[in-house]
Amino acid sequence: MFALQQDEAPRRAPAIWRTMLTLDRGLVNLVGRLTVTGSVPRELRARPLLMAANHIGVFDAFVLMAACKRIGLNPRFMLAGGILDAPVIGPALKVSGHLRVDRAKAATAVGQFAEAAEALRTTREPIVVYPEGRISHDPGLWPERGKTGAARLALAAGVPVIPISQWGAHEAVYWGTETVHGPADLLPLAKSGLSAPLRRPRFKVHFGAPVDLSEVEPERPGAGVRAHAKIMQAITDGLVPLRRHEPLRPRFHDPTRPTDTVSPWKPQR
């Protein structure tokens, strides 16, 4: 289907992040089976790079980390402020160099956008973003409309964008709930997670070719919208062959995931 390029030696990352990536790889191998196709061109590996992925489940970040590690990359993520403020895991992620996003604070977000653009220009590690901003609510789990932030960030920083398409991670853990108010909210996630190793879901991740944004002029009105559409279409195009046996809806039924939106990127049959 796709040719997997030869892995390259990963670049040095903070020791705590390298440890977390190693533990993550073991976790992903325990829960399911990972298949990675495509790669990141050699000439893009030593320069700033943005990687945009579809968001299909609570476990998919762990799968993305393992997939990146397999092709020799130590990615960083753009994370919600709440995650970075969490006890124990928050400080570890901050030390690892992940970027913060506070969507609810408009004034803060403007400054953070400028900081993120500057960080993206100067980093030598790829940064992973979810353009959708949340796990898809589309009944078929196709990508949601998403937001233009990732596209605008790529244009502002002048960096290449690699689309990442993934499938299967939604079978590892239920969606659960938007907010956790107590142990009862975590019970469905715990039950589904404990059963995953028995089912051994197959995790598929594909790294696509760089998105061609050469015709998008950053200074023209609507540039972010046009770039966003190209990125989301590339993610969807890569997703189609990964789920060719599930073109309409996922076989795995998650009773907790909302299905109240319709994907504008879903292929027309």
Phi and psi in degrees as GROMACS dihedral restraints (atoms count N, CA, C in turn):
[ dihedral_restraints ]
;  ai    aj    ak    al  type     phi  dphi    fc
    3     4     5     6     1  -130.9    20    10
    4     5     6     7     1   147.4    20    10
    6     7     8     9     1   -88.9    20    10
    7     8     9    10     1   131.8    20    10
    9    10    11    12     1   -92.4    20    10
   10    11    12    13     1   120.6    20    10
   12    13    14    15     1   -74.9    20    10
   13    14    15    16     1   159.5    20    10
   15    16    17    18     1   -64.0    20    10
   16    17    18    19     1   134.7    20    10
   18    19    20    21     1   -64.4    20    10
   19    20    21    22     1   153.6    20    10
   21    22    23    24     1  -120.5    20    10
   22    23    24    25     1   159.6    20    10
   24    25    26    27     1   -63.9    20    10
   25    26    27    28     1   131.8    20    10
   27    28    29    30     1   -67.3    20    10
   28    29    30    31     1   148.4    20    10
   30    31    32    33     1   -75.7    20    10
   31    32    33    34     1   157.0    20    10
   33    34    35    36     1   -67.9    20    10
   34    35    36    37     1   130.6    20    10
   36    37    38    39     1  -122.5    20    10
   37    38    39    40     1   166.4    20    10
   39    40    41    42     1   -51.2    20    10
   40    41    42    43     1   142.6    20    10
   42    43    44    45     1   -56.1    20    10
   43    44    45    46     1   -39.2    20    10
   45    46    47    48     1   -66.3    20    10
   46    47    48    49     1   -34.9    20    10
   48    49    50    51     1   -73.9    20    10
   49    50    51    52     1   -37.4    20    10
   51    52    53    54     1   -62.6    20    10
   52    53    54    55     1   -39.2    20    10
   54    55    56    57     1   -64.7    20    10
   55    56    57    58     1   -42.6    20    10
   57    58    59    60     1   -64.8    20    10
   58    59    60    61     1   -37.8    20    10
   60    61    62    63     1   -66.4    20    10
   61    62    63    64     1   -37.6    20    10
   63    64    65    66     1   -66.7    20    10
   64    65    66    67     1   -44.3    20    10
   66    67    68    69     1   -63.9    20    10
   67    68    69    70     1   -38.1    20    10
   69    70    71    72     1   -62.1    20    10
   70    71    72    73     1   -42.5    20    10
   72    73    74    75     1   -59.5    20    10
   73    74    75    76     1   -40.5    20    10
   75    76    77    78     1   -65.2    20    10
   76    77    78    79     1   -39.7    20    10
   78    79    80    81     1   -63.3    20    10
   79    80    81    82     1   -46.3    20    10
   81    82    83    84     1   -63.5    20    10
   82    83    84    85     1   -40.8    20    10
   84    85    86    87     1   -66.4    20    10
   85    86    87    88     1   -30.1    20    10
   87    88    89    90     1   -71.4    20    10
   88    89    90    91     1   -41.7    20    10
   90    91    92    93     1   -77.7    20    10
   91    92    93    94     1   -38.4    20    10
   93    94    95    96     1  -157.2    20    10
   94    95    96    97     1  -162.9    20    10
   96    97    98    99     1  -117.3    20    10
   97    98    99   100     1   126.8    20    10
   99   100   101   102     1  -103.4    20    10
  100   101   102   103     1   129.8    20    10
  102   103   104   105     1  -121.8    20    10
  103   104   105   106     1   127.7    20    10
  105   106   107   108     1  -119.6    20    10
  106   107   108   109     1   131.3    20    10
  108   109   110   111     1  -126.5    20    10
  109   110   111   112     1   159.6    20    10
  111   112   113   114     1    71.8    20    10
  112   113   114   115     1  -177.2    20    10
  114   115   116   117     1  -167.7    20    10
  115   116   117   118     1  -172.5    20    10
  117   118   119   120     1  -108.9    20    10
  118   119   120   121     1   126.5    20    10
  120   121   122   123     1   -52.9    20    10
  121   122   123   124     1   144.4    20    10
  123   124   125   126     1   -56.4    20    10
  124   125   126   127     1   -39.1    20    10
  126   127   128   129     1   -70.4    20    10
  127   128   129   130     1   -13.4    20    10
  129   130   131   132     1   -97.7    20    10
  130   131   132   133     1    -4.5    20    10
  132   133   134   135     1   -79.0    20    10
  133   134   135   136     1   -19.5    20    10
  135   136   137   138     1  -109.7    20    10
  136   137   138   139     1    21.4    20    10
  138   139   140   141     1  -137.0    20    10
  139   140   141   142     1   165.2    20    10
  141   142   143   144     1   -56.1    20    10
  142   143   144   145     1   141.9    20    10
  144   145   146   147     1  -155.0    20    10
  145   146   147   148     1   136.2    20    10
  147   148   149   150     1  -110.9    20    10
  148   149   150   151     1   132.2    20    10
  150   151   152   153     1  -117.8    20    10
  151   152   153   154     1   125.9    20    10
  153   154   155   156     1  -113.3    20    10
  154   155   156   157     1   126.2    20    10
  156   157   158   159     1  -124.5    20    10
  157   158   159   160     1   152.0    20    10
  159   160   161   162     1   -75.6    20    10
  160   161   162   163     1   154.0    20    10
  162   163   164   165     1  -115.6    20    10
  163   164   165   166     1   111.2    20    10
  165   166   167   168     1  -119.0    20    10
  166   167   168   169     1    -8.9    20    10
  168   169   170   171     1  -177.2    20    10
  169   170   171   172     1   170.4    20    10
  171   172   173   174     1   -63.0    20    10
  172   173   174   175     1   -30.1    20    10
  174   175   176   177     1   -92.6    20    10
  175   176   177   178     1    -5.5    20    10
  177   178   179   180     1   -69.8    20    10
  178   179   180   181     1   -24.5    20    10
  180   181   182   183     1   -64.8    20    10
  181   182   183   184     1   -37.4    20    10
  183   184   185   186     1   -64.4    20    10
  184   185   186   187     1   -39.8    20    10
  186   187   188   189     1   -66.4    20    10
  187   188   189   190     1   -41.5    20    10
  189   190   191   192     1   -62.2    20    10
  190   191   192   193     1   -41.9    20    10
  192   193   194   195     1   -59.6    20    10
  193   194   195   196     1   -45.3    20    10
  195   196   197   198     1   -66.4    20    10
  196   197   198   199     1   -38.2    20    10
  198   199   200   201     1   -66.0    20    10
  199   200   201   202     1   -43.3    20    10
  201   202   203   204     1   -62.9    20    10
  202   203   204   205     1   -42.3    20    10
  204   205   206   207     1   -60.9    20    10
  205   206   207   208     1   -37.5    20    10
  207   208   209   210     1   -65.0    20    10
  208   209   210   211     1   -34.1    20    10
  210   211   212   213     1   -95.3    20    10
  211   212   213   214     1    11.6    20    10
  213   214   215   216     1    88.3    20    10
  214   215   216   217     1    28.0    20    10
  216   217   218   219     1  -120.2    20    10
  217   218   219   220     1   145.1    20    10
  219   220   221   222     1  -113.0    20    10
  220   221   222   223     1    88.1    20    10
  222   223   224   225     1   -75.3    20    10
  223   224   225   226     1   158.1    20    10
  225   226   227   228     1  -117.0    20    10
  226   227   228   229     1   155.8    20    10
  228   229   230   231     1  -116.4    20    10
  229   230   231   232     1   152.8    20    10
  231   232   233   234     1   -90.0    20    10
  232   233   234   235     1   116.0    20    10
  234   235   236   237     1  -118.1    20    10
  235   236   237   238     1   149.4    20    10
  237   238   239   240     1   -64.3    20    10
  238   239   240   241     1   145.0    20    10
  240   241   242   243     1   -56.5    20    10
  241   242   243   244     1   -33.0    20    10
  243   244   245   246     1   -61.6    20    10
  244   245   246   247     1   -34.6    20    10
  246   247   248   249     1   -69.5    20    10
  247   248   249   250     1   -42.3    20    10
  249   250   251   252     1   -71.9    20    10
  250   251   252   253     1   -19.2    20    10
  252   253   254   255     1   -91.3    20    10
  253   254   255   256     1    -5.4    20    10
  255   256   257   258     1   -68.9    20    10
  256   257   258   259     1   149.1    20    10
  258   259   260   261     1   -63.1    20    10
  259   260   261   262     1   149.1    20    10
  261   262   263   264     1    67.4    20    10
  262   263   264   265     1   -67.5    20    10
  264   265   266   267     1   -69.8    20    10
  265   266   267   268     1   -34.2    20    10
  267   268   269   270     1   -58.2    20    10
  268   269   270   271     1   -55.0    20    10
  270   271   272   273     1   -58.0    20    10
  271   272   273   274     1   -37.3    20    10
  273   274   275   276     1   -64.5    20    10
  274   275   276   277     1   -40.0    20    10
  276   277   278   279     1   -70.4    20    10
  277   278   279   280     1   -36.0    20    10
  279   280   281   282     1   -63.1    20    10
  280   281   282   283     1   -45.6    20    10
  282   283   284   285     1   -62.5    20    10
  283   284   285   286     1   -29.7    20    10
  285   286   287   288     1   -75.9    20    10
  286   287   288   289     1    -9.8    20    10
  288   289   290   291     1    92.4    20    10
  289   290   291   292     1    19.4    20    10
  291   292   293   294     1   -74.3    20    10
  292   293   294   295     1   153.7    20    10
  294   295   296   297     1   -96.0    20    10
  295   296   297   298     1   144.7    20    10
  297   298   299   300     1   -97.2    20    10
  298   299   300   301     1   142.0    20    10
  300   301   302   303     1  -133.4    20    10
  301   302   303   304     1   124.6    20    10
  303   304   305   306     1  -118.6    20    10
  304   305   306   307     1    89.2    20    10
  306   307   308   309     1   -66.4    20    10
  307   308   309   310     1   -29.2    20    10
  309   310   311   312     1   -76.9    20    10
  310   311   312   313     1   -14.3    20    10
  312   313   314   315     1  -108.9    20    10
  313   314   315   316     1    98.7    20    10
  315   316   317   318     1   -60.5    20    10
  316   317   318   319     1   -46.9    20    10
  318   319   320   321     1   -62.8    20    10
  319   320   321   322     1   -41.4    20    10
  321   322   323   324     1   -68.3    20    10
  322   323   324   325     1   -37.5    20    10
  324   325   326   327     1   -62.4    20    10
  325   326   327   328     1   -35.6    20    10
  327   328   329   330     1   -61.8    20    10
  328   329   330   331     1   -48.2    20    10
  330   331   332   333     1   -64.6    20    10
  331   332   333   334     1   -39.3    20    10
  333   334   335   336     1   -65.7    20    10
  334   335   336   337     1   -34.8    20    10
  336   337   338   339     1   -62.0    20    10
  337   338   339   340     1   -45.4    20    10
  339   340   341   342     1   -63.3    20    10
  340   341   342   343     1   -41.3    20    10
  342   343   344   345     1   -65.3    20    10
  343   344   345   346     1   -41.0    20    10
  345   346   347   348     1   -65.8    20    10
  346   347   348   349     1   -40.1    20    10
  348   349   350   351     1   -62.6    20    10
  349   350   351   352     1   -42.1    20    10
  351   352   353   354     1   -67.4    20    10
  352   353   354   355     1   -41.7    20    10
  354   355   356   357     1   -62.8    20    10
  355   356   357   358     1   -38.4    20    10
  357   358   359   360     1   -67.3    20    10
  358   359   360   361     1   -35.1    20    10
  360   361   362   363     1   -67.0    20    10
  361   362   363   364     1   -32.1    20    10
  363   364   365   366     1  -104.6    20    10
  364   365   366   367     1   -13.7    20    10
  366   367   368   369     1   -75.2    20    10
  367   368   369   370     1   154.0    20    10
  369   370   371   372     1  -110.2    20    10
  370   371   372   373     1     7.8    20    10
  372   373   374   375     1  -113.0    20    10
  373   374   375   376     1   143.2    20    10
  375   376   377   378     1   -67.5    20    10
  376   377   378   379     1   147.1    20    10
  378   379   380   381     1  -112.8    20    10
  379   380   381   382     1   128.9    20    10
  381   382   383   384     1   -99.1    20    10
  382   383   384   385     1   133.7    20    10
  384   385   386   387     1  -130.7    20    10
  385   386   387   388     1   156.3    20    10
  387   388   389   390     1  -109.1    20    10
  388   389   390   391     1   100.4    20    10
  390   391   392   393     1   -59.5    20    10
  391   392   393   394     1   -26.0    20    10
  393   394   395   396     1   -71.4    20    10
  394   395   396   397     1   -28.8    20    10
  396   397   398   399     1    82.8    20    10
  397   398   399   400     1   -12.0    20    10
  399   400   401   402     1  -161.5    20    10
  400   401   402   403     1   169.1    20    10
  402   403   404   405     1   -66.3    20    10
  403   404   405   406     1   135.9    20    10
  405   406   407   408     1   -58.4    20    10
  406   407   408   409     1   136.2    20    10
  408   409   410   411     1   -98.6    20    10
  409   410   411   412     1     2.3    20    10
  411   412   413   414     1   -65.1    20    10
  412   413   414   415     1   135.6    20    10
  414   415   416   417     1   -54.7    20    10
  415   416   417   418     1   -34.8    20    10
  417   418   419   420     1   -88.9    20    10
  418   419   420   421     1     1.3    20    10
  420   421   422   423     1    63.5    20    10
  421   422   423   424     1    27.6    20    10
  423   424   425   426     1   -79.7    20    10
  424   425   426   427     1   158.4    20    10
  426   427   428   429     1   -57.2    20    10
  427   428   429   430     1   140.4    20    10
  429   430   431   432     1   -75.6    20    10
  430   431   432   433     1   174.8    20    10
  432   433   434   435     1   -57.5    20    10
  433   434   435   436     1   -41.3    20    10
  435   436   437   438     1    78.8    20    10
  436   437   438   439     1  -175.7    20    10
  438   439   440   441     1  -123.3    20    10
  439   440   441   442     1   159.2    20    10
  441   442   443   444     1   -86.3    20    10
  442   443   444   445     1    -0.1    20    10
  444   445   446   447     1   -55.0    20    10
  445   446   447   448     1   -46.3    20    10
  447   448   449   450     1   -64.0    20    10
  448   449   450   451     1   -41.8    20    10
  450   451   452   453     1   -64.6    20    10
  451   452   453   454     1   -44.7    20    10
  453   454   455   456     1   -64.1    20    10
  454   455   456   457     1   -35.1    20    10
  456   457   458   459     1   -65.4    20    10
  457   458   459   460     1   -43.7    20    10
  459   460   461   462     1   -62.9    20    10
  460   461   462   463     1   -41.3    20    10
  462   463   464   465     1   -67.4    20    10
  463   464   465   466     1   -41.8    20    10
  465   466   467   468     1   -65.9    20    10
  466   467   468   469     1   -37.5    20    10
  468   469   470   471     1   -87.0    20    10
  469   470   471   472     1   -16.5    20    10
  471   472   473   474     1    67.2    20    10
  472   473   474   475     1    41.8    20    10
  474   475   476   477     1  -115.4    20    10
  475   476   477   478     1   155.5    20    10
  477   478   479   480     1   -68.3    20    10
  478   479   480   481     1   156.5    20    10
  480   481   482   483     1  -121.9    20    10
  481   482   483   484     1   125.4    20    10
  483   484   485   486     1  -104.0    20    10
  484   485   486   487     1   120.5    20    10
  486   487   488   489     1   -79.7    20    10
  487   488   489   490     1   136.3    20    10
  489   490   491   492     1  -117.2    20    10
  490   491   492   493     1   125.7    20    10
  492   493   494   495     1  -111.7    20    10
  493   494   495   496     1   136.4    20    10
  495   496   497   498     1  -140.1    20    10
  496   497   498   499     1   154.0    20    10
  498   499   500   501     1  -151.5    20    10
  499   500   501   502     1   144.6    20    10
  501   502   503   504     1   107.9    20    10
  502   503   504   505     1   -26.8    20    10
  504   505   506   507     1   -66.4    20    10
  505   506   507   508     1   -21.7    20    10
  507   508   509   510     1   -66.3    20    10
  508   509   510   511     1   -16.5    20    10
  510   511   512   513     1   -84.2    20    10
  511   512   513   514     1   -10.8    20    10
  513   514   515   516     1   -78.3    20    10
  514   515   516   517     1   -45.4    20    10
  516   517   518   519     1  -141.5    20    10
  517   518   519   520     1   138.9    20    10
  519   520   521   522     1   -60.4    20    10
  520   521   522   523     1   155.8    20    10
  522   523   524   525     1   -59.9    20    10
  523   524   525   526     1   -44.7    20    10
  525   526   527   528     1    85.9    20    10
  526   527   528   529     1  -103.6    20    10
  528   529   530   531     1  -155.7    20    10
  529   530   531   532     1   156.5    20    10
  531   532   533   534     1   -65.4    20    10
  532   533   534   535     1   -40.4    20    10
  534   535   536   537     1  -128.6    20    10
  535   536   537   538     1   145.8    20    10
  537   538   539   540     1  -104.3    20    10
  538   539   540   541     1   118.9    20    10
  540   541   542   543     1  -103.5    20    10
  541   542   543   544     1   -14.8    20    10
  543   544   545   546     1  -179.6    20    10
  544   545   546   547     1   179.9    20    10
  546   547   548   549     1   -55.7    20    10
  547   548   549   550     1   -31.9    20    10
  549   550   551   552     1   -61.7    20    10
  550   551   552   553     1   -31.6    20    10
  552   553   554   555     1   -71.6    20    10
  553   554   555   556     1   -22.3    20    10
  555   556   557   558     1   -90.8    20    10
  556   557   558   559     1   -13.1    20    10
  558   559   560   561     1   -61.1    20    10
  559   560   561   562     1   -47.3    20    10
  561   562   563   564     1   -60.0    20    10
  562   563   564   565     1   -37.6    20    10
  564   565   566   567     1   -66.1    20    10
  565   566   567   568     1   -43.4    20    10
  567   568   569   570     1   -62.0    20    10
  568   569   570   571     1   -44.5    20    10
  570   571   572   573     1   -63.1    20    10
  571   572   573   574     1   -45.4    20    10
  573   574   575   576     1   -67.4    20    10
  574   575   576   577     1   -38.5    20    10
  576   577   578   579     1   -65.8    20    10
  577   578   579   580     1   -38.2    20    10
  579   580   581   582     1   -69.0    20    10
  580   581   582   583     1   -27.7    20    10
  582   583   584   585     1   -85.3    20    10
  583   584   585   586     1   -16.4    20    10
  585   586   587   588     1   -59.4    20    10
  586   587   588   589     1   -45.0    20    10
  588   589   590   591     1   -60.4    20    10
  589   590   591   592     1   -26.4    20    10
  591   592   593   594     1   -74.2    20    10
  592   593   594   595     1   -32.3    20    10
  594   595   596   597     1   -87.2    20    10
  595   596   597   598     1   -25.5    20    10
  597   598   599   600     1    50.8    20    10
  598   599   600   601     1    64.5    20    10
  600   601   602   603     1   -61.5    20    10
  601   602   603   604     1   154.2    20    10
  603   604   605   606     1   -99.1    20    10
  604   605   606   607     1   122.0    20    10
  606   607   608   609     1   -98.0    20    10
  607   608   609   610     1   125.2    20    10
  609   610   611   612     1  -118.7    20    10
  610   611   612   613     1   128.7    20    10
  612   613   614   615     1  -131.1    20    10
  613   614   615   616     1   129.7    20    10
  615   616   617   618     1  -123.6    20    10
  616   617   618   619     1   126.9    20    10
  618   619   620   621     1   -94.1    20    10
  619   620   621   622     1   114.5    20    10
  621   622   623   624     1   -86.0    20    10
  622   623   624   625     1   176.6    20    10
  624   625   626   627     1   -70.5    20    10
  625   626   627   628     1   152.1    20    10
  627   628   629   630     1   -52.7    20    10
  628   629   630   631     1   138.4    20    10
  630   631   632   633     1   -72.6    20    10
  631   632   633   634     1   131.3    20    10
  633   634   635   636     1   -81.2    20    10
  634   635   636   637     1   103.6    20    10
  636   637   638   639     1  -108.7    20    10
  637   638   639   640     1    16.8    20    10
  639   640   641   642     1   -63.6    20    10
  640   641   642   643     1   -27.5    20    10
  642   643   644   645     1   -88.8    20    10
  643   644   645   646     1    -4.4    20    10
  645   646   647   648     1   -90.7    20    10
  646   647   648   649     1   115.9    20    10
  648   649   650   651     1   -89.7    20    10
  649   650   651   652     1   113.5    20    10
  651   652   653   654     1   -55.4    20    10
  652   653   654   655     1   -30.2    20    10
  654   655   656   657     1   -84.7    20    10
  655   656   657   658     1   -11.8    20    10
  657   658   659   660     1   -82.1    20    10
  658   659   660   661     1   144.0    20    10
  660   661   662   663     1   -57.0    20    10
  661   662   663   664     1   138.9    20    10
  663   664   665   666     1    82.5    20    10
  664   665   666   667     1     7.0    20    10
  666   667   668   669     1   -61.3    20    10
  667   668   669   670     1   -40.9    20    10
  669   670   671   672     1   -62.2    20    10
  670   671   672   673     1   -39.0    20    10
  672   673   674   675     1   -65.4    20    10
  673   674   675   676     1   -44.4    20    10
  675   676   677   678     1   -66.8    20    10
  676   677   678   679     1   -42.1    20    10
  678   679   680   681     1   -66.0    20    10
  679   680   681   682     1   -39.8    20    10
  681   682   683   684     1   -60.4    20    10
  682   683   684   685     1   -43.0    20    10
  684   685   686   687     1   -62.3    20    10
  685   686   687   688     1   -40.5    20    10
  687   688   689   690     1   -64.9    20    10
  688   689   690   691     1   -41.0    20    10
  690   691   692   693     1   -65.9    20    10
  691   692   693   694     1   -46.9    20    10
  693   694   695   696     1   -66.1    20    10
  694   695   696   697     1   -36.0    20    10
  696   697   698   699     1   -66.6    20    10
  697   698   699   700     1   -38.2    20    10
  699   700   701   702     1   -65.4    20    10
  700   701   702   703     1   -40.5    20    10
  702   703   704   705     1   -62.1    20    10
  703   704   705   706     1   -44.5    20    10
  705   706   707   708     1   -65.6    20    10
  706   707   708   709     1   -41.9    20    10
  708   709   710   711     1   -60.2    20    10
  709   710   711   712     1   -37.7    20    10
  711   712   713   714     1   -73.5    20    10
  712   713   714   715     1   -24.4    20    10
  714   715   716   717     1   -77.1    20    10
  715   716   717   718     1   -31.8    20    10
  717   718   719   720     1   -53.0    20    10
  718   719   720   721     1   -52.7    20    10
  720   721   722   723     1   -70.2    20    10
  721   722   723   724     1   -22.9    20    10
  723   724   725   726     1   -69.1    20    10
  724   725   726   727     1   -29.2    20    10
  726   727   728   729     1  -122.0    20    10
  727   728   729   730     1    37.4    20    10
  729   730   731   732     1   -63.4    20    10
  730   731   732   733     1   -22.4    20    10
  732   733   734   735     1   -91.2    20    10
  733   734   735   736     1    -1.4    20    10
  735   736   737   738     1  -133.7    20    10
  736   737   738   739     1    58.5    20    10
  738   739   740   741     1   -71.3    20    10
  739   740   741   742     1   -24.0    20    10
  741   742   743   744     1  -100.0    20    10
  742   743   744   745     1   -60.9    20    10
  744   745   746   747     1  -137.0    20    10
  745   746   747   748     1   155.3    20    10
  747   748   749   750     1   -64.5    20    10
  748   749   750   751     1   142.9    20    10
  750   751   752   753     1   -66.5    20    10
  751   752   753   754     1   -35.9    20    10
  753   754   755   756     1   -77.5    20    10
  754   755   756   757     1   122.9    20    10
  756   757   758   759     1   -97.6    20    10
  757   758   759   760     1   120.6    20    10
  759   760   761   762     1  -106.8    20    10
  760   761   762   763     1   105.2    20    10
  762   763   764   765     1   -69.6    20    10
  763   764   765   766     1   -11.7    20    10
  765   766   767   768     1   -95.1    20    10
  766   767   768   769     1   -14.5    20    10
  768   769   770   771     1   -81.9    20    10
  769   770   771   772     1   128.7    20    10
  771   772   773   774     1   -65.2    20    10
  772   773   774   775     1   148.8    20    10
  774   775   776   777     1  -132.3    20    10
  775   776   777   778     1    53.4    20    10
  777   778   779   780     1  -109.1    20    10
  778   779   780   781     1    15.1    20    10
  780   781   782   783     1  -130.3    20    10
  781   782   783   784     1   166.5    20    10
  783   784   785   786     1  -123.8    20    10
  784   785   786   787     1   128.6    20    10
  786   787   788   789     1   -72.4    20    10
  787   788   789   790     1   129.6    20    10
  789   790   791   792     1   -82.4    20    10
  790   791   792   793     1    -8.7    20    10
  792   793   794   795     1   -98.8    20    10
  793   794   795   796     1    -9.1    20    10
  795   796   797   798     1   -55.6    20    10
  796   797   798   799     1   129.6    20    10
  798   799   800   801     1   -59.4    20    10
  799   800   801   802     1   140.9    20    10
  801   802   803   804     1   -87.4    20    10
  802   803   804   805     1   120.7    20    10
